[in-house]
Amino acid sequence: MNIPAALSRREWLLAASALAFSPSWAAAPVRATQLVSAWQTANEHRIGVLAVEGARWSVQRSLAVPTRAHGLLVEPDGSVLATARRPGDWLLRWHPVRGQTQWHWIEDDRRFNGHAIASPDGQTLWTTETDLDTAQGRLATRDRKSLEKRTEWPTHGMDPHELLVLPARVGDVPAGSLIVANGGIPTLPETGRSKRQLDRMDASLVALNPRDGTLLGQWRLDDPYLSIRHLAWDPHSQTVGIALQAEHPDLDAKRRAPVVAVWSGQGLQAAQAQPAMQGYGGDICALPNGGFVVSCPRADALALFGADGRWLQNVAHREAYALASDAGHWWASGTDGVWCAPEGTAAHSGERLQIDNHWTLV
């Protein structure tokens, strides 16, 4: 679907709704693993549901979106909440079965940073955002039904990205606290995703009170050129795993930079004994028996780490990006197909999709 850039938001939404792709959802095998994903084709950006069964995967239902989507949240009623990739201006709630859509556009002086999560009671959404006037991070609290902003709090850094609700007490940080990854990269309205003034980088992990946004703690790595991006909770070790992306001006230092750090309530521990992985951690998820896996698309590998950040092994997988895990299994996207573990097999398809950093189980 080629949609001219000059279309208004309303015109684009009408065009996209008319051309939504919807093969039979009901035809999906009952035992298939279903993953909500975002992807690109040659002409457009989409979100949708993929089914993985045995050695095959397929698109079950999808919807075109105006720009690249990033984080995806499956809600209790089966709706999907998609957030535009930073610097993004839209939120979308889409029900894959009923086809209903609900769009929300951000204020002109704010941009979405790609991630949203829901409060445990289901009444509130939190979104990471950037104040374009100051380049400072904001955490917005939004009404779950209307998506309208109620209030916002500082994230005490720049470029906030993924966030999670802490499921259990970690050190002095109580359960229910909000853990936010401040990527630390300065951005300006006129430069979009361009990275400028990297000598001003200030990445940090922060813990915030979910009731009023009070800062409960803040932690930094020793290396200021490591951007803190994506987060995963390991219930076995009760630690948070953090995918890192290196921004070193020295190319060799960037190539050798760690792609993961772990937090257990005290300081941040960067990866130990890790081989060179091109300094880019895409997605991260907890392994079924503890520890973490990080997708490393620039190294064409999946990197496995213990809960202490010690490197364990690599699994070759070309352009690995999205990760998800559940009930003793985990799945990774890539041009070699969908990697399924612990089976150690890849599912294939005739579809040629460039899957984004994230997907999540339905």
Disulfide bonds with the S-S distance in Angstrom:
none
